[in-house]
């Protein structure tokens, strides 16, 4: 498979399946389910309130879960609640009293009589692309609008060429106008990507479940570190079948990777060639690897390495292995500066990228 930028963006097998049955709200005992704010900063002592109503008095458990299904906080644990409307407050901390990392979190309610409210089984999952994003080179911004709170992927590259930057890697964003900041360069900072006449972008979003709240402001711990560390052994949310979408839309399966994962950080080095832009005559030995913290997960998957020279497909290694060593023959290139770009693309849709420059010389 020859992977171009378009292929890297759309070549992932996005399997769509009809949403399947079984009610997630029992007995009609729980009504509503809304948050008073779509985002808040718990590091500044802000909080969020979840509102719902009961048709009859019951004992209620209200829990907050991370986007990978790990238990974060027991807001109420089989607590008595009367008939009517109730408000549950969450301060953005886990059961250990620590501020959660920046991410999107969802609420569930379970009653002693068997009613369940689980928005992950009732909502979210609508997939679409954004075609009218505005790229402002002077301001260094990318602006677009989301119809609902969503998880967003932005990939930038060259049409029929390599992917050159992941600007947003499936991060949660609130509904409305969104501004991302970008300096116009590729992942390695070598290429003025925005100036390329064949520049292209993919902006895809998947809507988040109702009653999702996004936290921000925690500069001390990333969500990835949390999930690979203290959050790794968290209690898992029960798997519940998703109710059919009332509009008959399909539900994506395996489109979004586990939230703690990320596009692999690719490392490209030239063996035996000195300098940031080494001078080479006939060949250069290329060494490709990924960040050690990304390697284990990538090696559990199938992936390929795709090489581009000056944004034109050059070679590929299907079912690649890491580290990967390759002798790049440059004698067919004209003298001058050239850019080698490597895309490491997993079969689950994640793509890492890195570029290096060389100066081809002749005797």
N, C-alpha and C positions, 0 to 999 in steps of 0.2 A: 504494500500500500504506500503510494507516494503521498506524503502529508504536506499539504500547503497550508497557508494561514486559514483559508476557508475550511479545509479538511480538519484542521486542528480544532476549529471552532464548532463545526457541525458534525464531525465524523464520530463523535461519541454515540454509542448505542443508547438512545433515550427511549426506554421501554415504557409505553403508556398502557395502563390497564384499567378496566372498568372498576370503579370503586365498589367494594363488596360489603355485604350485609351485616345485619345484627345491630340492634339499637345500642346507642351509647348513653342515652338518657332514659333511665328507668322510671316508670310510673308517673312521669310528668311532674315530679315533685320539685324539681329545680328549674327556676326560670331566670332568664337574663344571663348575666355573665359579662361584665364589662369593666375596663380599667379607666380611671379618671385621667390618665396621661399615658401616651405611647412610649415615653422615654423619660428617664430621670437620672440624677447623679447622686448615688448613695454616699459617695465620698464627701459630699457637702451636707450630709445629714438630711437629704431629701428622701421622700418616701412616695409610695404609690398605693392607691386604694382600689380594691376589687369589690364590686357590688353584684349581688345576686338576691334572689327571693325564693322562699320556701312556701309550698302550698300547705304544708302541715309541719307541726313541731317535730324536730328530729335531732339526732346527734350527728354532727358534721365534722368531716376531716377536710381541711383546705391545705393544699400543698403547692409548692412552687418547684418546677422542674427545669433543668438546663435543656438546651436544644438537642442534646444527644440522649435524653431520657434519664438523666441522673437526678436523684432527689437532692434539692438544694435546701429547702426549708419547710418545716411543718408549721404552718401559720396557725392552724387549729387542729387538734387531734381528738376526734370524737367528742367535741364540745357541744353542749346543749344549745340549740338555737330555736327560737319561737317562730310561729307563722309570720310571714312578712319579709320585708327587705332587710338585708344585712350588709355591712361594710367591713371588709377585712383589710388590715393595713400591713404592708411589707416594707421594711426599711432597707432592702437591698443587701441584707446579710444572710449568710448561711446559718445552719443550726449551731455552728461553733462560734458565731458572733463576728465572723470576718466578712468584709465587703466582697461581693462576688466580682469576678472579672467582667469586663465589658462584653456583653452578648445579649441575646434575645431569650427571655424566660417566659414560661407558660404556666397558667394556674389549672388545677383540677379540684373538683369537689366530689366527695363521696359521702353518702349518708348511711346510717346504720340500717335503714330499711331497704337499701339496695339501689338507690338512685345514684347515677353518676353523670357528672358533667366533665367531658374531656374535649376541649376544642381541637386537639390534634386529630380526633376522629370525626370532627364535624365540619372543619373549615380549613382554609389555606390550600396551598398546592397548585394554584393557577399559574401557568407558565406563559410568559410572553417576552417579546423583544421590544426594545425601545429604538425607534428609528430617527427620532428628531432631537437627539442630544446636541447641545451647543458647545463647541470647543472654542474657547477664547484664549488665543496664544499670548496676548498681551497681559491678561489677568492671570494666566496659568490655571484656568479652571475648566471643568467639564460640568455642565448643568443639564439636568433632566428632571422629569416629573414621574412619580410613582402613584398609581391609583390607590394603593393600599400598602401598609407596612410589608416589606418584602426582604428576601435575601437576594443580593445582587452580585453578578459576575460581570466584570469589564475586562475584555482582552483587546489589545491594540497590536496592530501589525501592518503588513504590506499585502495587498491583494495578490493572490496566487504566489505568495512568498511565505516567509516565516512569521510566526507569532513573536513579537518583540517585547511585550510587556503585559503583565497582569496588574492592572491598576487597582481593581477591587476583587478580592478572592472570596466570593460568596459571603459577604458581610451583611449583617442586618441593617436596614435603613427604614426610617419612618415614612409615612405617607406624605405626599406633597412634593415641593420643589427641593431637589438635592443638589449640592455643589461638592464636587470632588476636586482636589488640587493635583495638578500634574505639570511638570516642567517641560513637557514636550519631548523628552528623551526616552530612549529604550531602557530596558531593565538594567543594563550595565553602564548607562550614562554616556555611551560612545556616539550615538546616532541621533541627529535631530529628526526624530520620527515624524513629528507633525508636519515637517516641511516636505516630506516625500509626496509626490503627486499621486501615488498609489496607496496612500495611507487609508486604512480602514479600521473599523471598530465594531465589536460585538458587545452589546449591553443586554444581558438576559436577566430576568428576575423571576422568582418564585414567591408567591404571596405567603406570608406567615399566618399561622392560625389566629382566630379571634382571641382577644384577651391576652395577646402577647405584649410584653413590655420589654423595652430595650434599655439596658443600663450603660452608662458611660462615666468616664472620669477616673477609672482605676488605672493609674500609670505604673503600679507596682507589680502587677501580675497579669499575664496574658491568659486568655481562655485556654489556649493550647497547653501552657505550662500547668494550669489548674487540672485539666483532664488527664494529663500524663503524670500528675503528682497526687495531691491530696483528694482530688475529685474522682480518681480512677475507680475506687471501690465503692462509689455511692450506690445506694439502693436504686434498682431500675424501675422505671415506670411500667406498669402492666401494659402489655400489648393489647390494643382494642381494635376490632375491625372498623374500618372507615365506612361511614354512611354514604349512600349514593349522593352525588352532587345534584341539587335540585334543578340545575340548569343543564344537566347531562354532560358536563365536562369530564375529561379524563384526568386521572391522577398520575403524576410522574412517579416512576419507580427508579431508584438509583441514579437520579439526575444529580442531586447534590451530595457530595461526599460527606463523611462524618465531619461535623463542624470543627472538631479540634484539629483535623488534618489541614494541610496547606499544599499549594503547588510546590514541588520540590525545588530547593535552592541549588542551582546548577553551578558547578565550578569547572572552568576551562583553563588549563595551563598549557604552555608550550615548553616542552622539555628541551634543555640545552640551548634555549634562546633567551638572551638577556634583554631587559628593558620592557617598558609598558607597550611599546610598539617595536618589536624586534625586527631587524633586517634579516631577510632570508633570501637564498638564491634558488635552491632546487627543491628543498622539502623542509618541513618542520614536524616534529613529533608532537601530536596532540594528545593530551590526557584529560578525560572527562570523568567527573564524579559528581556526587551530590553531597549536600551537608550530611554529616553522620547521623543527625537526628531524623533525617528523612529517608535514609537508605533502607532501613528494615522494612518499613511499610511499602516502599516502592518495589523492593525485591519480592514481596509477597504477591505482587501483581505482575501482569505481563505489560511490557512497555517497549518502546522503540526510540532510537536516537535518529534524528533527522538533521542533516548538515546543509547549511546554505552558505554560499559565497556571494557577497554583495547583493543579498536578498533574493538570490536565484538558487533553486534546488540543486544540490550537488551530489549528495549521497545519503544513504540511510542504512541503519542496522536494525532490522526487525528482530523482535524478541531479544532485545539488548541485554547486556550484563554490565555490571559496574564493579570497579572502575573500568573504563573503556579506553584503550590505547590505539591510536591510529596515526599512520604516517601520511601527512597531507603533501602531495606533490604539487608544487606551485609553479613549475616551469612553464605551464600552459597559460599562466596569467600574465598580462602585460605589466611592465614595471610600474611601481606606484603603490599607493596604500589600498589595502583590501580588508574586508571585514568577514570573519568567520562567525556564523551564528549557529548555535546548537539548540534544538528543541528536544527535550526529554518528555515524551508523551505517554502517559499510562493508558491502558485500555479502559479505565474507569473515568477518563475524561480530564484528569489533571495534567497540566503542562508546565514544565519549568523551562527557563530560557536563560542563556548567557551568550555574550559576544566578546570576541577579541580581535584586535587589529594587528596586521602585519605590514611591513614595508618590503615589497618584492623588489630585489635589485638584480642587475645583470652585470657580468664582468665587464 
